[in-house]
């Protein structure tokens, strides 16, 4: 999908400095978006830590 947006060139340069394999602004934006999504997904998983999510009636030996 093609979209026209006004990008902050300084931020694009910073993203491209983080990963020198990024050759275009499009690559930099896609990289930054992917990084953002992965960070939010990881944060969601970390929120589950410490919660008892296993069914107390689950018999792990029966699955063998």
DOVEXZA-391983 format. One record per residue (C-alpha): z, y, x; residue in three letters; residue number from 1. Coordinates in nm, 2 decimals. Layout:
// residues N
> Z|Y|X|ALA|NUM
...
// end
This chain:
// residues 64
> 0.00|0.00|0.00|UNK|1
> -0.10|0.33|0.15|UNK|2
> 0.15|0.62|0.12|UNK|3
> 0.15|0.96|0.27|UNK|4
> 0.49|1.09|0.39|UNK|5
> 0.61|1.36|0.62|UNK|6
> 0.80|1.19|0.91|UNK|7
> 1.04|1.34|1.15|UNK|8
> 0.86|1.30|1.48|UNK|9
> 1.18|1.30|1.68|UNK|10
> 1.31|1.00|1.49|UNK|11
> 0.98|0.82|1.53|UNK|12
> 1.00|0.88|1.91|UNK|13
> 1.35|0.75|1.92|UNK|14
> 1.26|0.43|1.73|UNK|15
> 0.96|0.38|1.97|UNK|16
> 1.19|0.43|2.27|UNK|17
> 1.42|0.16|2.14|UNK|18
> 1.14|-0.09|2.12|UNK|19
> 0.85|-0.01|2.37|UNK|20
> 0.63|-0.27|2.20|UNK|21
> 0.58|-0.04|1.91|UNK|22
> 0.24|0.12|1.95|UNK|23
> 0.19|0.32|1.63|UNK|24
> 0.40|0.53|1.38|UNK|25
> 0.33|0.26|1.13|UNK|26
> 0.48|0.00|1.36|UNK|27
> 0.78|0.22|1.42|UNK|28
> 0.84|0.28|1.05|UNK|29
> 0.81|-0.09|0.96|UNK|30
> 1.05|-0.18|1.25|UNK|31
> 1.30|0.07|1.13|UNK|32
> 1.28|-0.04|0.77|UNK|33
> 1.32|-0.41|0.87|UNK|34
> 1.62|-0.32|1.09|UNK|35
> 1.78|-0.13|0.80|UNK|36
> 1.73|-0.41|0.55|UNK|37
> 1.86|-0.67|0.79|UNK|38
> 2.17|-0.46|0.86|UNK|39
> 2.24|-0.43|0.49|UNK|40
> 2.19|-0.80|0.43|UNK|41
> 2.43|-0.88|0.72|UNK|42
> 2.68|-0.64|0.58|UNK|43
> 2.66|-0.82|0.24|UNK|44
> 2.73|-1.15|0.41|UNK|45
> 3.02|-1.01|0.60|UNK|46
> 3.17|-0.89|0.27|UNK|47
> 3.19|-1.26|0.18|UNK|48
> 3.41|-1.35|0.48|UNK|49
> 3.76|-1.46|0.39|UNK|50
> 3.66|-1.55|0.03|UNK|51
> 3.72|-1.90|-0.08|UNK|52
> 3.37|-1.99|-0.19|UNK|53
> 3.40|-2.37|-0.18|UNK|54
> 3.47|-2.56|-0.50|UNK|55
> 3.82|-2.71|-0.46|UNK|56
> 3.69|-3.03|-0.64|UNK|57
> 3.40|-3.07|-0.40|UNK|58
> 3.41|-3.41|-0.22|UNK|59
> 3.22|-3.38|0.11|UNK|60
> 3.27|-3.75|0.18|UNK|61
> 3.08|-3.85|-0.13|UNK|62
> 2.77|-3.67|-0.01|UNK|63
> 2.74|-3.91|0.29|UNK|64
// end
